[in-house]
Amino acid sequence: MRYLTDQDLAHLLDKRIFHQIGETADQLGLECYVVGGYVRDLFLDRPSKDIDCVVVDCSGEPAHEEKEGPGIRLAKQLSQHLGKGANVSIFRNFGTAQLKYRSQEIEFVGARRESYSHDSRKPIVEDGTLEDDLDRRDFTINALAICLNPGTSDAPGENGLYFGKLIDRFDGLLDIEDRLIATPLDPDVTFSDDPLRMMRCIRFATQLRFQIENETQTALTRNAERIRIISQERIIDELNKIMLSPAPSIGFFELARCGLLPIIFPELAALEGVEVRNGRAHKDNFFHTLEVLDNVAKTTDPASSLMLRWAALLHDIGKPRSKRWENGVGWTFHSHDYIGEKMVSVIFRRMKLPMDERMNYVQKLVGLHMRPIVIADQEVTDSAVRRLLFEAGEDIDDLMILCEADITSKNQQRKQRFLDNFQIVRQKLKDLQARDNYRTWKNPITGEEIMETFGLEPCREIGILKQKVKDAIWDSLIPNDHESARQYMMQKAEEMGLNPVQD
């Protein structure tokens, strides 16, 4: 945390746009404050693109429905002052305006107070004071405001305000210093009024590496069921932000701890726990999954790895359904990769995740994630690596990242053996890619050719022959060319009792 005086804040905000906002507000008889995350991140020395401004009408005149709110009035007047290049979007239903100027986006909203009904997170909104507006904020660290009106600490305006003056009603700076997430008012009221704030609470704790204050944590547990009134789209937006954090495991651990996870993601919650029989226990697959997810997060760029992180989160999702006890063997999870692959589409559809090639990508990685590990646990043969390359295609590199992240054994010798063998697998992949274009491989024998050669209508024998040819090429029994594949097809067809059509 940086310790900043009002003079320091004035220096940090010493930009043309902020001064023009304050001067325009002064001309209109309004007070204007930059609030929320932008202010918080000044003290955390974090980059922040989102600039939110609260505008207060100090005229004392009663509000009229036909009168535009102070936020909209300020944004429109400011755009005229800025001239060319300033564009304003008005959202009258919400009393907000968004100003785009050069590379900056600034949102203006009139100060307001809110009240809620029990069955909706949509508030009843009324005009309010700055104090009312800060009271409704979700967390103390987001309830900080800095005045933009002209003046200095030596020569403040008539109301005692000046450019750079910090307003901190709820000791948000102390919570930033202590790295705590806490609510400005009663957390039970805060979370019950808008249950999405529970997801935001955990998201901020994850992104900032803050602790959740004890009373706030207890309120999360008491109000967990309220999350059911929140739309899935809102929930997945917060989950994705947790996923893209440097250590996403923090968020999923907190979701489990307060009881939200079984409600919003029961399949993931089902991974938690260890069962013991005859003195033999399996690992806790929930905590293993979080370790794999963090391993992927450490080695990938958040800007391009969201779906790879989802694959990491779901790679063992089929284990609860596949878990069996086998006498003499112990706990087994046979076919959990296949079961998990089938579960991906169900989870994506329910959670409103994209049902397109991104879902197919996650399915593929979940279905294949055991293959490199099996190869690395045995002799690394060209045939096995070739099969892996054929099936993974363009996603082979991401699959290898996932599989290396999946090696979480506490036995360091076993872990190192796997990692060393993965390097052999990677080198063989590189050699095969240089020699053959396997990423875009297609079977030299098509179903149409089989039907024409043997006079067949669509039937299972066509699929069997194509599979035999594919297996022969993948296992290096025949070269990867049409002539060799056709000769092999004719041989296998004869063994199946199929005769070619006579000319």
N, C-alpha and C positions, 0 to 999 in steps of 0.2 A: 504493500500500500504506500502511496505517496501522501505526505502531509502537506496540504495546500492551504494557504491563506486566501482571503478574498482577493488580495492583490495578485496572488499567483493565478487564481481562476480568471481574473480579468485579463491577465496576460495570455493565458491559454485560449481565451475566447476573443482575443484581439484580431478579429477577422472582419472584413468588410461586411459580410452577410449578417453577422450577429449585431454589429453596430447599426446597420440599416433596419433590422427588425426592431431594435429598441427605440430608435428615433421615430420610426413610423408609428409604433405603439404610443409613444409620448404625444405625437401630433393628434392621435385619435382619442386621447384621454384614457388609454388602456394600460394595464400592467401586463408584461410578458415575461415568462420564465421558461428556460430550457429545463426539462425534467427527465426523470427516469434513468434508463440505461446509459444514455450518453453521459450524464453527470457521474453516475457510478463508475463508469469506465475511465473517466478522467483520474479518479483517485486510484484505480487499479492499474493505470498506465496501459490500458488495453485499447486497441483500435476499435472504433465504433462508427458505423455509417448511419445508423438511424438517429435522426434528430427530431425530438418531440417537443413542442412548445405549448404551454398552457397560457391562455389569455384571459385576463380578468377585467370585466367592465366595472369601473369604479365610479360611474356616473351617478349611481343610486337610483336611476330610472327603472321602473318596473319593466320586465321583459314582455314583448308582444310577439304573438305567433308569427306575424308577417315580417318582423324585424329579424334580419340576419344576425346570427350569433357573433360574438366578438372575434372568435377564431377565423371565421370566414371573412369578416370585414377587414381584419388585419392582413390576411393573405392576399386579398384582392388589391388593397391599397399598396402593399409592398411590391406586388408584381408590376404595378404602374411605375413605381419609383425605379425598379430595377431595369425596366424597359425590355428591349429585345433579348430573347433568350430565356425569359422567365415565363413559365407556364403553370397555371393554377387549375387543379381539378377540385370541384366542389361536391361534397357529399352532404346535402342538406338534411337527409334523414338522420344523420349522425352528428350534425353540427360541426363537421370537420372540413378542412381543406388541406390539400397537399400541393406544395410548391416545389417545382423542379427548376433548378437554376444551375446551369453548367453541370458539374458532376454531383451536385448535392440535392438531396430530397429532404424536405422539412414538412412535418405535419403540424397543423395548428388546430387546436380545439379549445372551446370555451371552458372555463372552470365549471365543474358540475358536481352535484351530489347524486348518489344513486341509492335506490332501494330495490329489493328483490322479492319475488314470490317463491314459494318453496319448490315448485315444480318446473322452474325455468331459470337459466342463467342470464336471461335477457333482462337488464335492469330497467326500472322506471327512472328516467333521467330528468333532473331539474337544474336550472342555473344555480351556481354556488360560488363560494369564495375559494381562494387558494387553499385555505385550511380544509374546506370540504373536499377539494380535489385530492389533496395529499392523503386525507383520511381513507379514501377509497382505494388507494394503491395496494398492490398485492403484498409487497415486502418492504421492510424499512430501508433496505439498500436501494430500492427503486423509488423511494419517497423523498428524494433530495431534489431541490430546485435551485436554480441560479438566476438571479434577476438580470434582464437584458436592457432595462430602461437606462437612459443616460444618467450621469452623475458619478461621483467618486466617493470613497469612504471619507475623504476630507470635506467634500461638498455634496452631500446626498440631496436627493429631491425632497419635495415637501413632505412626502410620506415616509421619509427615512430610507428609501431604497436607492440603490445605485448599481451600476454595471459591475457584475462579478459577485454581488452579495449572495452568500449561501443561506438557504432556508433548510433547516434540518429539524423537523418537529419531533421525530421519533428516535433520535440518536442513531441514525443510519450509519454515520461515520464510525461510531464505536463498534457496530456490528460488522462493518467492513474490516476494521482493525482486528476484531476477534474472529473473523472469517465465519460468521454466523448467518443463517437464513432464519428470519423471524418476521412475523406479521405486525403491521402498525397497530392494529386493534385486536380484539379477541380472535384467535385463530379459528375457533369453531364457527364464528359468524363469517369470517373471511372465506373459509372453505365451503361452508354450507351455501352461502350466497352464490358463489361461482366455483363449482367443484373443479373446473379446469385448473384453478390455481394450485391444486394438489400436484398435478403433473408438472406445472411450471416450477413449483417449489423443488421438486426432485431434479428437474432439468437444470436449474440454476446451481444446485448443490453439486451436480456432476460437472457442468462446464467450468465452474469457478473453483472447484475443490473445496467448497465450504461445508461446514457441519450444519445440520438442521437443529435449531434450538429445541430443548427438551419439550417445552409445552407445545411448540409447533409440531414436533414429531408425534406427540400423543394425539393431537387433534387430527393429524393425518389418518391415524388408525381408527379414531372414532367416526370419521366422516367418509371412510373409503367407499361405502355403498353409494354415496351420492354421485360417484363418477358415472353411474348408469344413465344419468340424464344428459351426459355430454355426447356429442356426435362423434362417430368413429373417425371422421376426417380430422377433427381437432385433436383427438388422442394420438393419432398416427403422426401428426405434425410434430408433437412434442416428443414422441418416441424416436422419430428420425433425428431430432436435434440431440437427444441423448446418445444415439448410435454414432453420431459424428463427433462426439467429444473425445478428447485424448484418452480417457479411461472410461469407456461406457459401462464397465462392470459396476461402477459406483451407483449409477442410476438404477440398474436392474436389481442390485442388492437392496436399495432403499425401497423400490416398488414392492419387493417381496416382504421386507420387514414390516411395512405398514399395512399390508393386506390388499394393496391395489392390484398386484400382479395376477392373483387367481381370477380376478374379475375381468381384467382387460386382456389377459394372455394366459388362459388356463393351461395350454399345452406346454408352455415354458415353465410355469409353476410346478407342473407335474414331474419335472426332472429332479426337483429338490428332494433330498432325503437319502438315507442309506438303509438297506435291509440286510440283516444278518441271519444266516442259517448255518447250523452246524459249525459255528465259529468262523464262517467265511462271509465277508462283506464285499459289496461292489463299491466303487467310488461314487461320490456324490456328483451326479452328472450335471446338476445345475451349476455348481461352482467350477467344474471342469469347463463347461460351456463358456462361462464368463471369462475364464483364463484364456481360452482360445480366442474369444472376441477381442480381448485386450491385446493379445499377441498380434492379431491382424491389424488392429488400430495403430500399433507401434510402427508398423512397416509400410503403411499405406497413406496416401494423401486423402484427407476427408473429401476433397472436391470431386474425387472420381471413384470412391470405393464404397458408397452406401450399400449397393447390392451385394458386394463381396462381404461386407459386415453382416448383412442379413443372412447370407449363406453360412457364415460362422456361427451366428446365433441359432440357426435351425439345423446345423449339421447332425446333431444327435437327437433331434426332436422325436424320432421314432423309437427311442429306447424304452420309454415306459410301456409302450404297446408290445414290444418284442421281448421284454424281460422274461426269462424262464430260469428255473432251477433244474440243473441236470445232475443226478447223482454221479459222483466220481469226477465231475467236471467243475461244478460250481455254477455261478451265475453266468448266463449267456444272453447275448442281444443279437441273435442271428437275424439277418435281413433288416436291421434297423435302418440301413441306408436306403433300401428299396421302400420301406414303409414311410420313412421320412420324406422321400421324394414325392410320394403320393399325397402326403399331408400338406405340402407347400401350397398347392393351388387352393386348398380349402382355407388355409390360414390367410393367404393373400386376399381372397375374395371377402372373407368376413371382416378383415381389418382395413379394407379399402386401400390396399396396396395395388400397384399397377399390374393388371392382368395382360401383359404383353411380353415382349422378348426379355424384359427384365425378370419377370417371374420365371420364364423358361430357363434363363441363366442360373437363377438360384436353384431351381429344380435339378439342373444338370450337375451343379457342384455338390449338392447334398447327395445325389445318387451316386456320384463317382468318388466321394471323399475318402472312401476306404481303399480304393485301388492303388494309389501310390504307396500307401502304408504297407499293404500286403506285398507289393513288389520290393519295397525297401527292407522288409523283414526276411526276404529270401534272396537267392542269387538273382542279381539284376540282369535279366536276359533281354536281348534285342527284341524277341517276340513279345514279351510282356510290355515293354516300353512302347513298341509299335502299336499294340492294341490300345494302350492308354492314349497315345497321341491321336489315333483315329477317332476315339470316342469323345475326347475333350475338345479337339479342334482348336478354334481360335481362343478358347478359354483355358488352355493348358497352363499358362503362366499363373493365372489367378488360382487355379486348382492346386498348383504346387505351393503357393503362398498359404492357402488354407490348410493344406496337409502338414506343412512344416509347423504351422501354428498349433496344430492338433497334437503335437508331441509334447505332452505335459508331464511325462513320467518323472517321479521323484528319484528313480534309479538313474543316476547320472551316466553310468556306463551304457545302459540300454538306450537312453536318450541320445547320447553321442553317436552310438552305432547307427541309429536311425538317421540322424542328421548327416553323418558321413555317407551313408548309402543314398540319401536324397541327392547329394552332390553327384554321385555316379549316375543316378536317374536323370538329373538335369543335363549332364554331359552327353548321355546317350540321346536324350531328346534333341539336343543341339545338333548332334551328328546326323540323326535321322532327318531332321528338318532341312539340313544342308544338302542331303542326298536326294530326298524325295519330297514332293509337295503334299505331305499328308494332311495338312490343315484343311485343304479343300478336296480331299479324296472322295471319289465316287466309285461305286462298284462298276467295273468294266462291263459286267453282264447286267442287262436290264430285264425287267419282267416281260417287256414286249418281245425281246429277242428270244426268250425262253418259250413264249407262247407260239411264236412263228416257227421256231425250230421243231417243236414237238406237237404242233397242232392242238394246243391246249386252250381251254377257256379259263378264266380266273379260278384258281384253286390253290390249296395249301402247298402242293408240290413246287409251285413257282417260288414261294418264299423259302422253302427248304433248300432248293438248289442255289438261290442267291446267297443264303447264309453259308452254305458249304464253300462257295467260291470266296466269299469274304473271309471266312475263317482261314482258308488255305493261304490267302495273301497275307493276312495279319500274322500268321504263324510262320511266314517265310517258306512255305512248302512250294509255292510257285511264284514267279515274278509278277510284278504289278503291271501287267499289260494285257490287252484284249486277247491276243492270240493264245497266250498261256492260259488265261482264264476260260476261254472257250473250249480248249482241249480238256481242261479239268472238268468243266460243266458236262461235256459229252460223256466222259468217263463215269461221273457220278450218276448221270441220268440213266446210263445203261445198268448200273448197279440197282437203281430204283425201278427198273423195268420199263423205262420210258424209251420209245423209239422215235427217231427223227422222221419228219414228213419226207416221203420220197418225191423227188422232182418228176 
